[in-house]
Structure formats: structure tokens, C-alpha cells
Amino acid sequence: MRPARPFVVAVAFALAVLAGTEQAALAVDQRTGGGPGEAAPEQRWGSAAGRGHSVAAGVTDASAKGGHAEPLKGRGELAAEGETVTARLGGTEKPPNPGPVEETQAPEVPAAKGFDSETSAELKGERKERQRTFRNTDGTYTTCFYTEPVNFRTKGGGWKSIDTTLVRQESAGVRTMNVSDPGWETESTESPVSFASSANAGPLVQMGLGDGLSVAYSLESAAAVTGRVEASRITYAGVRGASDVELVAGGSSVKEIVVLHDSTAPSEWRFPLELEGLTAALEGYGGIVFTDADGVQRAWMPPGWMQDSATSGDSTEGAVSSGVAYSLDEQDGRQVDCGSRPRSQVFSPPCRTLRWGKGRPNTARI
């Protein structure tokens, strides 16, 4: 048998370029998957020579001969977006069976305790004049704000905590009040404050103001009584007849309280001043100011006051009076501060307060 001869069908495609036609464009109906036997569209032949390069919009309308008013739908085309199809499954849905339930304890979360004065650690680098910040044991932080300075600037520019606790002076020297018996001084203050061990030592109290300036005074006719220290307070009991003197150290101040136990206590008290680079003068409001050689006020003593120890009615405090007068005398070339209680006043005990503020005469108020 002779082998079959291959049958070759050659199909030639003729491409024609139509341009500038003024006739309606014939849309060729081309359906996907046309089967054998379909008649091919009739192709027009011609030339665009001499024809225009534009046509009217009407000749391209879909209603022209050979066009379609609506888009055709191809084989396998999906429904337009927005149409929904509900798929229904046979049978009835059954919920899954729940697994076994076991009771368990919730983990314990430690409650935040915050600041604790015994365990919280201060962050010294966060100090400011009236502010301190602490890191607490539970990981939190606490910042404390104060109405008075709690830190002071050191010469190196850092901040140091103010501690007015009285401690023994280390050795005899410039800051020692008595060579044989060292006195007391504040632990850490911007203005160094020191007190004599005995009331009859001189000076009784001294405060440095910087730049070689200082204010100090003694107590005239004081008995040789030893001061009793408790924290920032030193008390000289029985310093004169039926009277005590208490001195309380502050960051840049000293408060003095004279306690008169009965009417036999002296009504006039003299305090010889020992000033370095300063001059004392009475001010119009009843206090005393201390100025340097340039006339700048560097320290001050506010007016005194006194309070009765007896209370009346529902009051928890005794009557208060401002009947304490100051005067300045000269004695042995030194100024003497005299504070007196008028005998017409019946108060027991009256109090006299002293406070100095370095360079800021109005910051310290009673």
C-alpha cells in the first residue's frame, strides 16, 4: 500500500487598510468558536485616495448597519457585578461538640504600689530646686514637688540635697564656735549655719552668706547651759530666769523662739551682733535689714511676734500679738539687737522669731 499523501490546506489572509471612508463602517460579526461552514464576511476593496480624513459622528453609531445595540455575551462570561447567587447545601447544619471545660486560676498581677519612702530610690540626676524624682520598686516613677527649696546648687553646678540635721562640728577651726567644745552645724545647706555647744559661748549662732559675709550674734547674760539637739533644733533650757531659747535651722534661715515660763522671766533680751561685711538697720515695718558695703540688702530679720500658751473656748492656739519691739544700740563698738516684750502684755510664753534669706530679702516670711 502506498503511503497516504499529506493534504495541505493553505489559507491566505488579505489585509486591507481602509482610511478616510465616508461610508458607514461595517462591523464584522466575529463570534468566538464559529463552526465550519460559516460564511466569511464580505470584504470591500478600494482606495482612500481623494477622500477626506474625518467622518461625522453619526456614521459610527451602533445603530448603523452591521452593528449591535448591546454588548455581546461571550462563552463562559460571568454574571455582572452586583448579582448574588445563593448556594444551598443539602442537610441540616450541626454545631460542633464543645470540648472539655477545665477551671483554672487567673494569674496574679501585682498591684502598683508606687512611692515608698523606705524603698523608693531617688534619681539624683533629676533634681531641681523644689523637685525630686524617685524610681519605685514596682517599676513606676514618682516626682515630688515642694513649696520650699529642697536642693541647692553646688559650686560645680550640680544639685545637692538640703539637710538641716544638726551634726557635731568636726574639729576646732574657723567654723568651730568653741575650741574646747565643738558646736553644731547643719549637715548640708547652701548657707552654712552653726550653733554653740553652750549658751554663754560666743557667738551663739552664725550664718554664712557667701562672699566673706556673715551674720552672727550672742546672748547677753546667758547661763552656761549645754544645748540639747533634736534633728534641726537646739534648745538651751534655763538660759535665763524662767526662760528657754530654741533655735531651728532651715536651708537658708534660722528661727529663734524665746520661751517665757512665767511673769518672773526677763522682758528685755539683748543680742550683741557680730557682722562680717554687713551693717544692720531698722526698717519701717519693725524688722531689721543687713546690707553690704554697696548698700545691697543681703539678709533680714522680720518683725517679732508673741503667743500665749493658754487657749480659750474652741481655739487650739493662744492669743497672738505683734507687741515685740526691736531696737539697735552700740556697745563696745558693736551693734546690739534688743528685743523686748512690753510688760503691759500678759502672754506666757511669748515667742520671738528670726529668719534670714540670702540675697532675697522677701522670700522668708513667718
Number of C-alpha atoms within 10 A of each C-alpha: 3 4 5 6 6 6 6 6 6 6 6 6 6 6 7 11 8 12 14 14 16 14 10 15 15 15 14 12 11 9 11 8 8 9 7 6 6 7 7 9 11 8 11 8 8 11 12 13 9 7 11 11 10 10 13 10 7 10 14 16 14 13 12 15 13 12 15 13 9 8 6 8 10 10 9 6 7 8 10 7 6 6 6 8 7 5 6 6 7 6 6 6 7 6 6 6 6 6 6 5 6 5 5 6 5 6 6 6 6 7 7 11 11 16 19 13 10 6 11 19 16 17 13 14 10 12 20 19 17 14 16 20 19 22 18 19 15 13 10 13 16 16 14 10 14 10 7 11 15 20 22 21 14 12 7 6 8 13 18 18 21 19 18 21 19 23 17 17 21 12 14 14 11 8 20 21 25 20 12 10 16 20 27 24 27 24 18 19 24 21 20 21 28 27 30 25 28 23 27 19 21 20 22 24 26 25 23 19 21 13 8 9 14 21 24 20 20 22 23 16 13 20 17 15 17 19 22 13 19 12 13 18 19 22 21 24 19 19 22 21 15 15 18 18 22 20 22 22 27 22 22 22 22 23 17 21 21 20 22 24 17 14 13 10 16 15 14 13 17 20 19 23 22 20 18 15 14 22 18 21 16 16 14 7 8 16 17 21 20 23 17 15 9 7 10 12 19 22 26 27 24 21 22 24 18 24 20 18 17 13 11 9 6 6 9 10 13 16 16 14 15 15 17 20 17 17 15 19 12 11 10 7 7 13 19 22 23 15 19 18 23 12 12 7 13 13 22 19 22 26 23 24 19 21 21 27 22 20 15 12 18 12 10 17 12 10
